[in-house]
Amino acid sequence: MLLTSLTTSNLSSDSSSNSSPKRICSLMLATSMGLIALSVSQTAAAIITKDITYTVDEQPYQGYYAKADKANAPFILLIHDWDGLTDYERKRADMLAKQGYNVFAADMFGTGVRPTELADKKRLTAALYDDRSKMRRLLQGALNAGQEQGNNVREGVTMGYCFGGSVALELARSGFPQKAFVPFHGGLELPAGQTYDKTKGQILVFHGSADEAVPLEDFTALGKTLEASKVPHEILTYSGAVHAFTDFNNPDRYDARADERSWRRYTDFLANAYK
């Protein structure tokens, strides 16, 4: 990604010049507009996107793939919230692809299953929380789909939102090796009988201090658990941010400050991980 500094320091309005103030202003405007256009053309990435259908347990699932405009781009697996794979996850995938990452947004519910009613969202997520083996098979299916696109998934990162954040941590506990596992306002409670002893990768957590669904007690407990298991981690909390604070489609929950700060830290983390 190319960054162009916008400057007009080389434009002078020396009183000895025979140019009029009006002409100088016009030149400055034209030059500034030209620099802005150059910056846009240099930073805009020609990503390729497509839907990908894959099979898990003989059932069809449909994910979304956003491919970066560069060779050997790092891989990111993105897990959706409890309303299924929607335009929100597609937008996030596109944002990351434009920064140079190949992103596969997985489908945890099945082709065409995009719940809108609260009862359906609870039913679908509860079924996977109660069947961790199936959750892991779905993760493996999504990783296989990403690998079939030519990605090195074992050197990738798995991220998720809310329910998807819980799923990302499930992959971490499974022992599957990756650079990092990154939940955004995800469930942090440790399932019965599980540990982080087999985790192979860092854990980066973004959480809201005012999250009413996942209390700070869970946030603190996760930190203690990761420390006891000697898992490299960074866990960040944002004051005033409620559950789902990154959801820019939900004005009642969206917190622009927390979203922008967590996204900046996440992309900085990725840049350092793939130097």
Steps between C-alpha positions, in 0.01 A plus 500: 500500500654828388461810711536838336566808710295800392696820512495840337822622656662541157236749391611855575313829492813720491394863467769549235311262269278651233238228563171619643366366832205355310731310264711374791189369678392327181839336462495386862153351461587324177820359643329386818225330302760330282686371805178374653413317178849348491468389860165335433628320190804371686319380812197345331553124470339296224370217715313199364193371686282195460268264685637153566282196571657221701378191684518395865330181622343467154322834542562809284646821640565825316787727597634822354855543371677834455839466330767767528672649200839349580677167486530280809276722712456388863179313579225605739201286596205718608211357705162672502271613781184309597301638209709304250721615217364841398613815322672607822754216482536550125583865559762413762650238268523757221663752734772251590548382142565859395778506757665193352340194663308209351186463711255212513180581688367164613141378526421329830127443441456366146422633155210743511467490880514865607281537810318825566287400800659498846368151577666360187831668578498352848403156371772484235781622723389288798511190281867565423589598856353163604685310228861616503605211277273627224626854556854375442397305190346817360822685573701229326267517200546875476879468531497236227303736277757772563785262428341396170536863391876464535541641850732387777235476770745384767678834474171688508289682756146419612276785611135520594220726620286419806404133444781490245745618763404203716556273200845651437597412857369146446748463216775633727422237765495223238874532449479597133809715432456857381657839549214623716138462609308826528153540654320835473245523786483120505398258770801443726379238747701178505285196408492217752785255456703723268833679543736717297793267562519392134460848352759574230478870427438836663162614625389858448173603664291814441226554757263770623509593868123558488427166331181374666516157332862414587588649841844628593532206737529273194757737349709486816464124534620451143812700572578284801435181305725603211774601739479165679523317166788725389316611187629830355212743513382857488155582634358848459184656634332826395313718746132555431491245217209255514463157342538507120668842511655453153166446322472815289157380381358524852490864620380393845820306561761644271783684671708678235787578735536143624453359150765725348750437780455123501519482121817708497660276761392188311642615168822611670523155657454335160761722339755407766411130485565489126806722468 
